[in-house]
Amino acid sequence: MLVNQPMTDYFLNIWYHITRRTEKGDELKLGDYTSIRTGLVFSRKEALPNDSNRRYRALNLRNVVDNGQILLSDIEDYYASDALKKEYFTRDGDVLLRLSAPYTAILITEEVDLLIPAHFAIIRTEKTLDPHYLHWWLMKNKKRFYQMASGGTMMGTISSGYVADMTFEPPPIERQRQIAKLLELAKREQQLLSMLAKNKKQLIDATLNKIINEKEQ
Protein backbone atom coordinates (compact mmCIF):
# COMPACT_ATOMS: atom_id res chain seq x y z
CA MET A 1 0.00 0.00 0.00
CA LEU A 2 1.42 3.38 -1.03
CA VAL A 3 1.34 6.15 1.55
CA ASN A 4 1.15 9.81 0.60
CA GLN A 5 3.98 11.17 2.77
CA PRO A 6 2.92 14.86 2.85
CA MET A 7 -0.61 13.81 3.86
CA THR A 8 0.83 11.46 6.48
CA ASP A 9 2.95 14.27 7.91
CA TYR A 10 -0.09 16.54 7.97
CA PHE A 11 -2.18 14.11 10.05
CA LEU A 12 0.77 13.32 12.30
CA ASN A 13 1.04 17.03 13.08
CA ILE A 14 -2.67 17.21 13.89
CA TRP A 15 -2.33 14.21 16.19
CA TYR A 16 0.77 15.75 17.76
CA HIS A 17 -1.07 18.98 18.63
CA ILE A 18 -4.11 17.12 19.99
CA THR A 19 -2.01 14.94 22.29
CA ARG A 20 -0.07 17.94 23.53
CA ARG A 21 -3.28 19.75 24.35
CA THR A 22 -4.48 16.67 26.26
CA GLU A 23 -1.23 16.33 28.20
CA LYS A 24 -0.46 19.98 28.90
CA GLY A 25 -3.85 21.70 28.91
CA ASP A 26 -5.44 24.13 26.51
CA GLU A 27 -2.61 26.65 26.20
CA LEU A 28 0.59 25.63 24.43
CA LYS A 29 3.85 27.47 25.08
CA LEU A 30 6.94 28.13 23.00
CA GLY A 31 8.89 26.01 25.48
CA ASP A 32 6.76 23.00 24.46
CA TYR A 33 8.36 23.07 21.01
CA THR A 34 11.88 24.18 21.86
CA SER A 35 14.73 24.06 24.32
CA ILE A 36 15.59 27.56 25.55
CA ARG A 37 18.52 28.69 27.63
CA THR A 38 20.45 31.89 28.23
CA GLY A 39 23.93 32.38 26.80
CA LEU A 40 27.13 32.37 28.83
CA VAL A 41 27.82 35.02 31.48
CA PHE A 42 31.24 36.02 30.18
CA SER A 43 32.55 37.43 33.47
CA ARG A 44 32.36 33.99 35.10
CA LYS A 45 34.79 32.33 32.71
CA GLU A 46 36.87 35.22 31.35
CA ALA A 47 40.67 35.16 31.48
CA LEU A 48 43.42 37.48 30.29
CA PRO A 49 44.91 36.63 26.86
CA ASN A 50 48.30 35.84 28.41
CA ASP A 51 46.74 33.52 30.98
CA SER A 52 44.71 31.33 28.65
CA ASN A 53 45.14 29.41 25.40
CA ARG A 54 41.36 28.92 25.12
CA ARG A 55 40.40 31.56 22.58
CA TYR A 56 36.91 31.71 21.08
CA ARG A 57 35.12 33.91 18.56
CA ALA A 58 32.33 35.62 20.48
CA LEU A 59 29.15 37.47 19.61
CA ASN A 60 28.37 40.82 21.19
CA LEU A 61 25.52 43.32 20.92
CA ARG A 62 27.43 45.39 18.33
CA ASN A 63 27.57 42.39 15.97
CA VAL A 64 23.81 42.26 15.48
CA VAL A 65 21.82 44.74 13.41
CA ASP A 66 18.08 45.28 13.76
CA ASN A 67 17.15 43.05 10.80
CA GLY A 68 18.84 40.06 12.44
CA GLN A 69 22.06 39.98 10.45
CA ILE A 70 25.42 39.30 12.11
CA LEU A 71 28.36 41.54 11.22
CA LEU A 72 31.16 39.00 11.18
CA SER A 73 33.74 41.74 10.67
CA ASP A 74 33.09 42.92 14.25
CA ILE A 75 33.46 39.53 15.94
CA GLU A 76 35.79 39.72 18.95
CA ASP A 77 38.01 37.18 20.68
CA TYR A 78 37.10 35.85 24.10
CA TYR A 79 39.64 34.10 26.33
CA ALA A 80 38.27 31.58 28.82
CA SER A 81 39.72 30.20 32.03
CA ASP A 82 38.14 26.76 31.38
CA ALA A 83 36.89 24.73 28.42
CA LEU A 84 33.35 25.81 27.55
CA LYS A 85 30.33 23.61 26.91
CA LYS A 86 29.24 23.12 23.29
CA GLU A 87 25.70 24.31 24.04
CA TYR A 88 27.01 27.88 24.33
CA PHE A 89 28.10 27.95 20.69
CA THR A 90 25.95 28.67 17.65
CA ARG A 91 24.73 25.79 15.49
CA ASP A 92 23.02 25.73 12.12
CA GLY A 93 19.29 26.22 12.75
CA ASP A 94 19.65 28.01 16.09
CA VAL A 95 17.45 31.03 16.74
CA LEU A 96 18.91 33.64 19.08
CA LEU A 97 16.80 36.33 20.70
CA ARG A 98 18.26 39.49 22.15
CA LEU A 99 16.87 39.83 25.69
CA SER A 100 16.85 43.63 25.67
CA ALA A 101 15.48 46.22 23.25
CA PRO A 102 15.12 46.02 20.30
CA TYR A 103 14.63 42.24 20.95
CA THR A 104 16.15 41.21 17.64
CA ALA A 105 15.82 37.56 16.56
CA ILE A 106 18.72 35.98 14.67
CA LEU A 107 18.54 32.84 12.56
CA ILE A 108 21.85 31.00 12.45
CA THR A 109 22.66 29.49 9.05
CA GLU A 110 26.36 29.96 8.36
CA GLU A 111 27.58 31.76 11.48
CA VAL A 112 28.36 28.58 13.45
CA ASP A 113 30.74 28.04 16.39
CA LEU A 114 30.34 31.55 17.76
CA LEU A 115 30.25 31.89 21.53
CA ILE A 116 26.88 33.27 22.70
CA PRO A 117 26.79 35.75 25.59
CA ALA A 118 24.03 36.07 28.21
CA HIS A 119 22.53 39.00 26.28
CA PHE A 120 20.77 36.38 24.13
CA ALA A 121 18.39 33.46 24.61
CA ILE A 122 19.42 30.35 22.67
CA ILE A 123 16.40 28.65 21.13
CA ARG A 124 16.70 25.19 19.54
CA THR A 125 13.67 23.73 17.83
CA GLU A 126 12.14 20.26 17.73
CA LYS A 127 11.27 18.49 14.47
CA THR A 128 7.73 19.89 14.53
CA LEU A 129 8.95 23.50 14.38
CA ASP A 130 10.80 25.09 11.47
CA PRO A 131 13.48 27.55 12.71
CA HIS A 132 12.83 29.89 9.75
CA TYR A 133 9.18 30.11 10.76
CA LEU A 134 10.12 30.68 14.42
CA HIS A 135 12.51 33.47 13.46
CA TRP A 136 9.75 35.21 11.49
CA TRP A 137 7.26 34.74 14.35
CA LEU A 138 9.62 36.25 16.93
CA MET A 139 10.37 39.28 14.75
CA LYS A 140 6.64 39.70 14.14
CA ASN A 141 5.86 39.65 17.89
CA LYS A 142 8.41 42.19 19.11
CA LYS A 143 5.60 44.29 20.60
CA ARG A 144 4.94 41.57 23.18
CA PHE A 145 8.53 41.82 24.43
CA TYR A 146 8.27 45.59 24.85
CA GLN A 147 5.03 45.16 26.78
CA MET A 148 6.53 42.61 29.16
CA ALA A 149 9.97 44.20 29.59
CA SER A 150 10.90 44.68 33.24
CA GLY A 151 10.42 48.24 34.46
CA GLY A 152 8.40 49.21 31.39
CA THR A 153 11.32 51.08 29.83
CA MET A 154 12.64 50.90 26.28
CA MET A 155 15.83 49.32 27.57
CA GLY A 156 14.00 46.80 29.80
CA THR A 157 15.12 43.20 29.73
CA ILE A 158 13.17 39.98 29.52
CA SER A 159 14.19 36.52 30.70
CA SER A 160 14.55 33.31 28.72
CA GLY A 161 11.88 31.92 31.07
CA TYR A 162 9.40 34.51 29.83
CA VAL A 163 10.23 33.56 26.22
CA ALA A 164 9.59 29.88 27.00
CA ASP A 165 6.20 30.76 28.57
CA MET A 166 4.89 32.69 25.57
CA THR A 167 1.64 31.32 24.15
CA PHE A 168 2.57 29.65 20.88
CA GLU A 169 0.54 27.44 18.54
CA PRO A 170 2.22 27.11 15.13
CA PRO A 171 0.55 25.62 12.06
CA PRO A 172 1.55 22.13 10.81
CA ILE A 173 5.18 21.81 9.75
CA GLU A 174 4.42 21.78 6.01
CA ARG A 175 2.61 25.09 6.26
CA GLN A 176 5.50 26.50 8.31
CA ARG A 177 7.88 25.52 5.51
CA GLN A 178 5.62 27.13 2.91
CA ILE A 179 5.66 30.35 4.90
CA ALA A 180 9.44 30.12 5.23
CA LYS A 181 9.84 29.72 1.46
CA LEU A 182 7.62 32.74 0.79
CA LEU A 183 9.63 34.78 3.27
CA GLU A 184 12.88 33.76 1.58
CA LEU A 185 11.50 34.74 -1.85
CA ALA A 186 10.38 38.10 -0.44
CA LYS A 187 13.82 38.63 1.10
CA ARG A 188 15.56 37.91 -2.22
CA GLU A 189 13.19 40.25 -4.02
CA GLN A 190 14.01 43.05 -1.57
CA GLN A 191 17.73 42.41 -2.04
CA LEU A 192 17.38 42.58 -5.83
CA LEU A 193 15.29 45.76 -5.63
CA SER A 194 17.84 47.32 -3.30
CA MET A 195 20.67 46.39 -5.67
CA LEU A 196 18.71 47.74 -8.64
CA ALA A 197 18.03 51.04 -6.83
CA LYS A 198 21.70 51.35 -5.92
CA ASN A 199 22.85 50.71 -9.51
CA LYS A 200 20.26 53.17 -10.83
CA LYS A 201 21.47 55.87 -8.44
CA GLN A 202 25.07 55.30 -9.50
CA LEU A 203 24.04 55.60 -13.15
CA ILE A 204 22.12 58.83 -12.51
CA ASP A 205 25.02 60.32 -10.51
CA ALA A 206 27.49 59.41 -13.25
CA THR A 207 25.24 60.97 -15.92
CA LEU A 208 24.78 64.18 -13.90
CA ASN A 209 28.53 64.48 -13.30
CA LYS A 210 29.16 64.00 -16.99
CA ILE A 211 26.66 66.77 -17.88
CA ILE A 212 28.16 69.14 -15.31
CA ASN A 213 31.70 68.50 -16.51
CA GLU A 214 30.69 69.05 -20.13
CA LYS A 215 29.11 72.45 -19.26
CA GLU A 216 32.21 73.55 -17.34
CA GLN A 217 34.38 72.79 -20.37
TAQUI-V676853 format. One line per field, one symbol per residue. burial: b if it has 9 or more other ideal C-beta (glycine too) atoms within 8 Angstrom, else e. A space follows every 10 residues. Layout:
BEGIN
burial = ???
END
This chain:
BEGIN
burial = eeeeeeebbb eebbebbeeb beebeeebbb bbbbebebbb ebeebbbeee ebebebbbbb eebbeeebeb beeebeebbb eeebeeebbb eebbbbbbbb bebbbbbbee ebebbbbbbb bbbbbeeebb bbbbbbbbbe bbeebbeebe eeeeebebeb ebbbebebeb ebbbebbebb eebbeeeeee eeeeeeeeee eeeeeeeeee eeeeeee
END
